[in-house]
Amino acid sequence: MKNILVPVNAISTGLTNLRYAVNLASMSGAKVYLVNTYKEFSKVGNLTKVNQLIIEDSEELLDRVVAQVDTKGVEVMPISIKGDPFEGIIRVSHQLEIDLIILSPQSIEIADEIYLGNITGKIVKQTDIPILIVPKDYIFRKAEVILLAFKNGHLEDPSVLEPLKQLAHYFSAKINLLFVKTPDVAHAAQYIDPALLELKSSLTETQNATIFQGILEHFQSNHPDILCVFRRKRGFFEKLWEKNAIIKRDFHTTKPLLVLQGND
């Protein structure tokens, strides 16, 4: 893990995510890129001055976040980029060869019933870059158990597990597998890839209506510090393909959520 991206549009969530990124980078030797996106108005007349103020506000936000975090000697690069937040984050992620994006569940203050806001949900849905979603005000701590929940054990490319392996290595954490068998999954999908089995400290198989219900049933017995799922159209984030946001009754967690690339 060489490059970590932390998008920020508010000081509170920016501090939480940057602290997490810095602690992780101090273990992995990664660089951290702190990014804020801004939109300019058409540069006509007095709007040129307005746009300059917008740019300065963006840079000031990044500087204020960095100033309040002990960077532990980690290289933190603040970057202001112009454009749509989603498009800007995706563009800079590819330009900088980002290995992990650390996000907040909600990019702005929105209704309490929402778990993933539109921008975060859109990024989860439309990028193959691994994502770590860190709850607001979460305090970084050593992860002793990572719970990987899935309902389809087939992997087209076992390399998608690499970010999970790296996190487990950095934390010296156990990886517990939770195989949730749901009615909508074909019998052939109940195969578990050997690459998954090689990771396991334990394996639990359960039958539930949804993967979220399976997680709820077995969460306490596993007591994970990080929850991990695959990004699949017919998997954990199925609701995202109906809309970009996810409401809490469909899923929520108070633990960091690692989202790996899926097959579909």
N, C-alpha and C positions, 0 to 999 in steps of 0.2 A: 504494500500500500504506500504509494509515493505522493499522491496528490489528493487532498480533501477539499471539497467546496462547501462553503457555508453561506447560503443566501441570507440576507438580512434586510428587513424593512422596518424593524422596530427595535429599540434598545433592549427591552426586556427579553424577548425571544433571542435576540442576537447574542446577548451575554450568555444565556443558557447554552446555546448551540456552539458558540466559540469556545467556551470552557470545556465542553465535551470534546470538541475537535482537538484542542490543544493537548488535553490529557491523552487522547488516543495517539496523536502525532508524536508525543514525547516517548511513547513506547515503540512506535513503528518507524520513526525517522522521517515521517511525511512532512510536506509543506502544506500550509493551510491558506486557502484563498477565500477571503471575506468579500462577498459581492453584494452590491446594492444596485438595483436598476431604477432608472428614472425616465420619465417621458418629457420630451421637449415640445414646446409649441412651435408653430411655423415661425421662422426667423424673419419677421417683418416688423419694421418700426421699432417701438419700445419693447417688443417682446424679446429682443436680443438680450436686454438687461435682465428680464425675467428669467430667461433660460439660464443665464449665468448664475443667478441666485439658486436655481434648482440644482445645478451641478454642485455648487458650493454646499448646499444643504445635504446632498448625497455624500459628499466627501466628509463633511463634519460628522454625520451619523456614524460612518465607519470609524473615524478617528476616536469618537467618544466610546464606542464599543471596545476597541482595542485598548484604549487607555485604562479601562476598568477591569481588564483581565490579565492575570499573571500568565505570560506566554511561555514561561519555563524554558526559555531559550529556543522555542520553536519559531521557525520563520513564518510570519503571518503577513500576507500580501493583500492590502485593501484595494479593491477595484470597483470603480463606478462605471456602469455601462448604460448606454442609452437604448431605450426600446421597451417592448412588451416584456413583463417579468418572466413569463414562461419561455418565450423565444430566446431571451437574453441568457437565461440560466442554461438552457440546452446548448446554445451556441458556444458559450464560454467553457462549458463542460467538455465539449469535444476539442476545442482549441487547446485547452490545458491538459488534456488526457487525464481527466479526473477519474479516480478509482472509487470514490465514495462521496455522495452528497448527503450532508446532514441538514435536515429540515425540521421545522415545527409543524405540528398537525394543522394548525390554522395560521395562515399568513397574515391575517388581520383579526381584530376583535369582532367575532361574529356570534351568532346565537349559541347558547349553551348546549343545545341538542345536537350540534354539529361536531363530529370528530375530525374529519378531514375537510379542510376548506377547498375551494375551487382550484386555486393555483397548485397547492400541494397535491391534490387528487389528480390534476392534469399531468403533473410531472411523474407521479407514480405510474399512471396509465400509459404515458407516451414516451418513456425513456427506458433503455435497457441498462442504464448505469445503476449499480447498487445504491440503495437509499437507506439511510438510518433516520427514522422519525423519532425525535426526542421530545417528550412531554414538556410543557411549559414549566419553568422553575425546577426542572429535574436536576438533582445534584449528582455529579459523576461519582461512581463507585465501582469497585472491582466486580466484574460479572463472574459468578461462580457456576451458574447454570444457564445455558442457552437452550430454549425449547424451539425446535423446528417442527412446525405443524404443516401437514400436507394431506391431500386426499387422492393424489395421483403420484405414485412412486416412480414413474418413468422419467428419465432425464435424457434429452437428446444430446446434451453436452455437459458432462460432469464438471467442466471448468467453472460453471455457474456457482459452484459451491466454494470457490476460492475465497471470496470475502468472508464467508462464515468460518472457514478454516483459519484464516488470518486472525479474526477477532478471538476465536477460541484459543489460539496460540498466544496472543498478546496477554490475555487474561488468565491463561492456564485454566480455562473453563471446560466443564463437561457439556456435551451436546446430547440432549435427550430428544428422541424422535417420537412424534405423536402422529400416527397414521389414522386419519379419520375417514371411515368408510361411509359414504353418503349414498342415498338411493339413486342419485343421478349419474353416478360413475359406473362405467362398464366394468365387467369382471376383469377384463384384460388389464385395466389400469391399476388393479390391486397388487400388481408386481412391484417390488421395491428394488430400485437400482442398487447394485453392489457398492457404488460410490457413496450412497447414503448410508448403507449398513456399516461401512468402514468407519464412519464418523461417530457412531452411536456409543454413548455410555449406557443408554437404556432405550428400549423400544416399547411403546404402548400402542395397541390397536383398539380402536373403539368404533362403534356404530352410532351415528348421529344424523339428524336431518341436515345440518350444515356444519361446515368446518368450525365456525365460530362457536356453535353449541358444544362441539367436541373440546375446544379450547377451554370454554367455561367449566366443563365437567372435570377436566384434568389439570386445571391451572394450579390449584392449591397443592395438589400432590406433587407437582414438579417444582413449584415455587421458583420460577425462572426470573433471572435478572434482565434478560433480553428475550424477546419473542421474535421468531424468524419465520417468514412465509415466502412463497414464490409469487411473482407477479404473473398471473395467468388469467386469461379472459373468462375461463369457466372455473376459476378457483376461488381463492380467498377474497379477492377484490372484484368479484363478479358484479357487484352493484356499481362499480366505477364505470362500467361500460354502458350503464343506463344514464348516468350523469357524473359530473366530475367530483361532487361532494359525497361524503359518507356520513350518515347520521349515527349517533351513538347507539341507537337500539339495534342497528345492523352490525356494528362493531365499534369497540373502543378499548384502549388499554392504558394503564398508567405506567407501563414499562416502555423502554425504547423498543422500537419495532424495526427490524432489519428486513428489507424487501429485496429479494434476489430476482434475477432475470428468470422468467418462466419459458416454457416451450411454445406457448401460443399467445 
